[in-house]
Every structure is written in structure tokens, then in C-alpha cells.
Amino acid sequence: MHGPAIKLDADNAAVKKSKLGVILFYAYTLVYIGFVVIGLVNPELLSLHVLGEQNLSIIYGFGLIVLAIVMGFIYNALCTRMEDNMNKK
């Protein structure tokens, strides 16, 4: 057996990265709640064709998936920048 490949030091950006993660989580949750509220209050609206033959539920659902992926890339980019700035030696 061997030890870790690198020695990890303290992450000075951990607190800011955590806050950013919580902010992005709440933002995504609000968008998702919008989808659920539409389904509860006015489910007929989800069957409305908005893009060609695709209805709102399909577009909104795929939009949620794409949003999660984009937010992941944004989170990674911002966290990398924070780590580079705050963990300089």
C-alpha cells in the first residue's frame, strides 16, 4: 500500500465555497419549486405546446437537467478561482 499522492493543506476557500454551494442549491430549488407549483395549481399548463411538438413539461424538465449541469460548471469554475486566489503560498 502507498500513501496519498499529494499532501493536502488547509483549504482557505472552504467557507466561501460552501456558501456558494448553498446559494446555487437555493436558486435551483426555486426553479424546481416553480415546476412543482405549476403541476399542482395548473397541470393543464404543462400540456401546452411551447416548442414545436414538445409541451411545457418536457421543455421545463429538460431545462432543469441542463440548468443543473450548467450550475455545476459555474460552481466548479468559481470554486477553482477562489481556491487559486485564497490558497496561494
N, C-alpha and C positions, 0 to 999 in steps of 0.2 A: 504494500500500500504506500501511497505517497500523500503528501500534504497538499494544501491548496496551491494552485498555480501562481497566485499573486497574494500579497498581503493587503487586506482591505483596511483602510484607515477610516476614521470617523467621517461621516457624510454631513458636512455643514449645511447642505441644502435640504436635508430630510424634512424639516418642518415646513418649508415653503412648498416642497413637492407634495406633501400630504395635503396642505391647504388647497393647492391647485387640483388635486385629485377629487377632493370633496366638492369644490366648485363645479367641476366638469360633471360629476355624478349628479348634483342637483339640477344642472342645466338639462342633462339627458332625461332625468326623471320628470321634469316639467313637460318636455316634449312628449314623453311616453304617456303621461297622465292625460295630455290632450287627446291622444288616440283612444284611451280607455273611456274618457268622458264622452267623446263622440259616439262610441259604441253603446254606451249606456243611455245617453239622452236622446240621440237621434240616429239609430242604426241604419235608417234608410239612406242617410247621407253617405255612408260608407259604400253603398252600391252605385253611387253617382259616377259616371264615366268622366274622367278628368284628363286622360292622356290616351288618345286612340281608343282602343277597346278595353283598356285597363281601368278598373274602378279605384276609388279613393283608398279603399282598404289595402289593395295591393301596392299602390304607389306609396302610401304612408308607411306600410310595413317595410318595404324595401328601403325607404328613406331612413327609417330608424336603424336598419342594419348599416347603411352607408354612413350615417351620422356617427354611429359607434366606432366604425373603422377610422373615420376622419379625426374624431376626437382622440383616438388612440395615438395617431400620428402627431397630432398637435401636442398632446401630453408628453410624448417621447421627445419631441424637438425642444419644448420649453424646459423639460427637466434636464436634458443634456446641457442646454445653455446655462441653467442655474448651477449645475454641478461644475461645469468648466469655470464659471466665474467665482464660485464660493469655495471651491476645494483646491485653489492654487496653493502651491507650496512656496 
